[in-house]
Amino acid sequence: MNIDWALAGKVGGIGFGLVFGVLIVLASAIWLTGVIFKKLDSGRETEAGKDKKGV
């Protein structure tokens, strides 16, 4: 029984590539969620600040 190293390399390369690709997608999604929540939170702070200054 011979090992087909070309096929083993392809399978390993695709596996590593897929793992890193998924990690990049997840990291991007988490970063984008943080940016969105930061913008939403800063909008609330400015509205609250205007209400307090007007009193």
Rosetta blueprint (number, residue, H / E / L):
1 M L
2 N L
3 I L
4 D L
5 W H
6 A H
7 L H
8 A H
9 G H
10 K H
11 V H
12 G H
13 G H
14 I H
15 G H
16 F H
17 G H
18 L H
19 V H
20 F H
21 G H
22 V H
23 L H
24 I H
25 V H
26 L H
27 A H
28 S H
29 A H
30 I H
31 W H
32 L H
33 T H
34 G H
35 V H
36 I H
37 F H
38 K H
39 K H
40 L H
41 D H
42 S H
43 G H
44 R H
45 E H
46 T H
47 E H
48 A H
49 G H
50 K H
51 D H
52 K H
53 K H
54 G H
55 V L
